[in-house]
């Protein structure tokens, strides 16, 4: 099935059935919204996530992904997954959307609460940042269902937590609690549930204070293969060296430095003048 795309880049024109979408000037907030099945990821949700990605590829913004009702995502929809066969696996239904999310131009923040299992965990692994609540349970129980975690965990997880922990999760069914996930840097902060989205927005605010083009290019360079360095770094820096934002931001930095020096000199002269009186 071909992934549906956004025709005009405006998410407000779409009638989403499995997502709650809020579009702001510098970010998009997506809530996985299938509470009756603990936000399990089905084909409809995958299709709607493709629509979001198409819009963000056309009009890059930070993406915050979370779930409703105290759950991020309990996994793929088992009822659908049970009926999938070899040809469905070869289509890479979930892996294709998770790769697309990972490759979005601007950073992706996953705000995790409650269950974050199977495909839900793989969606979280595709994000650039993961934060959670004390109730987070994150892992990949796929081998217990007779399949493997084929939508990114089998290769992405060892990059995130290292091979020993990844094997515990993938081969022995280990499900990490929030403090365990924090200890291995699978999540980078723990917030109480009522504060989770504030934490996500605070991180998005910090990203928004950076130069958007520099953030986009840095993300691309960061994910480039090892053999592309250092040439890709030099070419990317060449682009940024010619951007107006570079001149403006550096001039602002120099102006502030000059202002501080001037103020310090004025204070020193004032103190000396007071001493002579």
C-alpha positions as CSV (number, residue, x, y, z in Angstrom):
1,X,0.0,0.0,0.0
2,X,1.4,3.4,-1.0
3,X,1.9,5.8,1.9
4,X,-0.6,8.6,1.7
5,X,0.9,12.1,1.7
6,X,-0.3,15.5,2.7
7,X,-1.3,17.5,-0.3
8,X,-0.7,20.9,1.0
9,X,1.5,20.6,4.1
10,X,-1.3,21.8,6.4
11,X,-2.4,19.3,9.0
12,X,-5.5,21.2,10.0
13,X,-7.2,20.1,6.7
14,X,-7.1,16.4,7.6
15,X,-9.7,14.4,9.6
16,X,-7.6,12.1,11.7
17,X,-9.2,9.1,13.3
18,X,-6.4,7.6,15.3
19,X,-4.3,10.7,16.1
20,X,-5.0,14.0,17.9
21,X,-2.9,16.6,16.1
22,X,-2.1,20.2,17.2
23,X,0.0,22.3,14.9
24,X,1.8,25.4,16.3
25,X,4.1,27.8,14.6
26,X,7.3,25.9,15.5
27,X,6.1,22.5,16.4
28,X,3.5,19.8,15.9
29,X,2.1,17.7,18.8
30,X,0.7,14.3,17.9
31,X,-1.2,12.1,20.4
32,X,-1.7,8.5,19.6
33,X,-5.4,8.1,20.1
34,X,-6.7,4.5,20.3
35,X,-7.4,4.3,24.0
36,X,-9.7,1.3,23.6
37,X,-6.6,-0.8,22.6
38,X,-4.0,1.1,24.6
39,X,-3.0,3.1,21.5
40,X,-1.9,0.0,19.6
41,X,-0.5,0.9,16.2
42,X,-2.7,-0.3,13.3
43,X,-2.7,0.4,9.6
44,X,-4.9,3.5,9.9
45,X,-2.5,5.0,12.4
46,X,0.5,4.2,10.2
47,X,-1.3,5.9,7.3
48,X,-2.1,9.0,9.4
49,X,1.5,9.2,10.6
50,X,2.6,9.3,7.0
51,X,0.4,12.3,6.5
52,X,2.1,14.0,9.4
53,X,5.5,13.2,8.1
54,X,4.7,14.5,4.6
55,X,3.6,17.8,6.2
56,X,6.7,18.1,8.3
57,X,9.0,17.3,5.3
58,X,7.4,20.1,3.4
59,X,7.3,22.5,6.4
60,X,9.9,21.4,8.9
61,X,9.0,21.7,12.6
62,X,9.8,19.9,15.8
63,X,7.5,16.9,16.4
64,X,6.3,15.8,19.8
65,X,4.7,12.4,20.0
66,X,2.8,11.1,23.0
67,X,-0.2,8.9,23.8
68,X,-3.6,9.4,25.4
69,X,-4.9,8.0,28.7
70,X,-1.6,7.3,30.4
71,X,-0.2,5.0,27.7
72,X,2.2,5.8,24.9
73,X,1.6,2.7,22.7
74,X,1.2,-0.9,23.8
75,X,2.6,-2.2,20.5
76,X,1.3,-3.1,17.1
77,X,-2.3,-4.1,16.8
78,X,-2.1,-7.9,17.5
79,X,-5.4,-8.6,15.8
80,X,-4.0,-7.2,12.5
81,X,-0.5,-8.5,13.2
82,X,-1.8,-12.1,13.5
83,X,-3.2,-12.0,10.0
84,X,-0.2,-10.5,8.3
85,X,1.9,-12.9,6.1
86,X,5.2,-12.9,4.4
87,X,4.3,-10.3,1.8
88,X,3.1,-8.0,4.5
89,X,6.4,-8.4,6.4
90,X,8.4,-7.6,3.2
91,X,6.4,-4.4,2.8
92,X,7.9,-3.2,6.1
93,X,4.6,-1.4,7.1
94,X,5.8,-0.2,10.5
95,X,9.6,0.0,9.8
96,X,8.9,2.3,6.8
97,X,7.0,4.9,8.9
98,X,9.5,4.7,11.8
99,X,12.4,5.3,9.4
100,X,10.5,8.2,7.9
101,X,9.9,9.7,11.4
102,X,13.6,9.3,12.3
103,X,14.6,11.1,9.1
104,X,12.3,14.1,9.6
105,X,14.3,17.4,9.1
106,X,13.7,18.7,12.7
107,X,14.1,16.8,16.0
108,X,11.4,14.4,17.2
109,X,10.6,14.2,20.9
110,X,8.8,11.1,22.3
111,X,7.0,11.7,25.6
112,X,6.4,8.3,27.1
113,X,3.9,7.3,29.7
114,X,2.8,3.8,30.8
115,X,3.2,1.0,28.3
116,X,5.7,1.5,25.5
117,X,6.1,-1.9,24.1
118,X,6.8,-3.7,20.8
119,X,6.0,-1.4,17.9
120,X,5.4,1.4,20.4
121,X,8.9,1.1,21.7
122,X,10.3,1.0,18.2
123,X,8.4,4.3,17.5
124,X,10.1,5.8,20.5
125,X,13.5,4.5,19.4
126,X,13.0,6.4,16.2
127,X,12.8,9.7,18.0
128,X,15.7,12.0,18.7
129,X,14.7,12.5,22.4
130,X,12.8,10.3,24.8
131,X,11.5,11.5,28.1
132,X,9.1,9.6,30.4
133,X,7.0,9.3,33.6
134,X,7.7,7.0,36.6
135,X,5.1,4.5,35.2
136,X,7.0,3.9,31.9
137,X,7.4,0.3,30.9
138,X,9.5,0.0,27.7
139,X,10.7,-3.1,25.9
140,X,10.2,-5.6,23.0
141,X,8.3,-8.8,23.9
142,X,8.1,-9.9,20.2
143,X,10.0,-13.1,20.6
144,X,7.3,-14.2,23.1
145,X,4.8,-13.9,20.3
146,X,6.9,-15.9,17.8
147,X,8.2,-13.0,15.8
148,X,11.2,-10.5,16.0
149,X,11.2,-6.8,16.6
150,X,11.6,-5.9,12.9
151,X,10.6,-2.3,12.8
152,X,14.0,-0.9,14.1
153,X,14.7,-2.4,17.5
154,X,16.9,-5.2,16.2
155,X,19.5,-2.6,15.0
156,X,18.6,0.7,16.5
157,X,18.4,-0.4,20.1
158,X,22.0,-1.5,20.4
159,X,23.1,2.0,19.2
160,X,21.0,3.5,22.0
161,X,21.8,1.3,25.0
162,X,24.7,-1.0,23.9
163,X,24.7,-4.6,22.9
164,X,24.4,-6.3,26.4
165,X,21.2,-4.4,27.4
166,X,19.8,-4.6,23.9
167,X,20.1,-8.4,24.0
168,X,18.4,-8.6,27.4
169,X,15.5,-6.7,25.9
170,X,15.3,-8.4,22.5
171,X,16.3,-12.0,23.4
172,X,15.2,-12.4,27.0
173,X,12.1,-10.2,27.0
174,X,13.4,-7.6,29.6
175,X,10.9,-4.8,30.0
176,X,12.6,-1.7,31.6
177,X,11.0,0.4,34.2
178,X,11.5,4.2,34.1
179,X,14.6,4.3,36.4
180,X,16.2,1.5,34.5
181,X,15.6,3.2,31.2
182,X,17.0,6.4,32.6
183,X,20.1,4.6,33.9
184,X,20.9,3.3,30.4
185,X,20.0,6.6,28.7
186,X,17.1,5.1,26.8
187,X,15.2,8.0,28.3
188,X,16.9,11.2,29.4
189,X,14.5,12.6,32.0
190,X,11.6,11.5,34.2
191,X,8.6,13.8,34.8
192,X,5.5,13.2,36.9
193,X,2.6,12.4,34.6
194,X,0.9,15.8,34.9
195,X,4.2,17.5,33.9
196,X,5.2,15.2,31.0
197,X,4.0,17.4,28.2
198,X,5.4,20.5,29.9
199,X,8.7,18.7,29.9
200,X,8.4,17.9,26.2
201,X,7.5,21.5,25.4
202,X,10.4,22.8,27.5
203,X,12.8,20.7,25.4
204,X,11.1,21.9,22.2
205,X,11.5,25.5,23.5
206,X,15.2,24.9,24.0
207,X,15.5,23.6,20.4
208,X,13.5,26.6,19.1
209,X,16.1,28.9,20.6
210,X,18.7,27.4,18.2
211,X,19.0,28.4,14.5
212,X,16.6,26.1,12.6
213,X,18.8,25.6,9.6
214,X,21.8,24.8,11.9
215,X,19.6,22.3,13.8
216,X,18.4,20.6,10.6
217,X,21.9,20.3,9.1
218,X,23.4,19.1,12.4
219,X,20.8,16.4,12.6
220,X,21.6,15.3,9.1
221,X,25.3,15.3,9.6
222,X,24.9,13.4,13.0
223,X,23.1,10.5,11.2
224,X,25.5,10.4,8.3
225,X,27.5,7.1,7.9
226,X,31.0,7.2,9.3
227,X,32.7,7.1,5.9
228,X,31.0,10.4,5.0
229,X,33.0,12.3,7.7
230,X,34.8,14.7,7.7
231,X,33.8,15.8,4.2
232,X,30.1,16.0,5.0
233,X,30.9,18.2,8.1
234,X,33.0,20.5,6.0
235,X,30.4,20.9,3.3
236,X,27.6,21.4,5.8
237,X,29.7,24.0,7.6
238,X,30.3,25.7,4.3
239,X,26.5,26.1,3.8
240,X,26.1,27.5,7.3
241,X,29.0,29.9,7.0
242,X,27.1,31.6,4.2
243,X,23.7,31.8,6.1
244,X,22.5,35.2,7.3
245,X,21.6,33.7,10.6
246,X,25.3,32.9,11.3
247,X,26.2,36.6,10.7
248,X,23.3,37.9,12.7
249,X,23.7,35.5,15.7
250,X,27.5,36.0,15.9
251,X,27.1,39.7,15.6
252,X,24.6,39.6,18.5
253,X,27.0,37.6,20.5
254,X,29.8,40.1,19.9
255,X,27.5,43.0,20.6
256,X,26.5,41.5,24.0
257,X,30.2,40.9,24.8
258,X,31.0,44.5,24.0
259,X,28.1,45.8,26.0
260,X,29.2,43.7,29.0
261,X,32.8,45.0,28.7
262,X,31.5,48.6,28.4
263,X,29.3,48.2,31.4
264,X,32.2,46.7,33.4
265,X,34.5,49.6,32.4
266,X,31.8,52.1,33.4
267,X,31.3,50.5,36.8
268,X,35.1,50.5,37.4
269,X,35.4,54.1,36.5
270,X,32.5,55.0,38.7
271,X,34.1,53.1,41.6
272,X,37.4,55.0,41.0
273,X,35.6,58.3,40.9
274,X,33.8,57.6,44.1
275,X,37.1,56.7,45.8
276,X,38.6,60.1,44.9
277,X,35.8,62.0,46.5
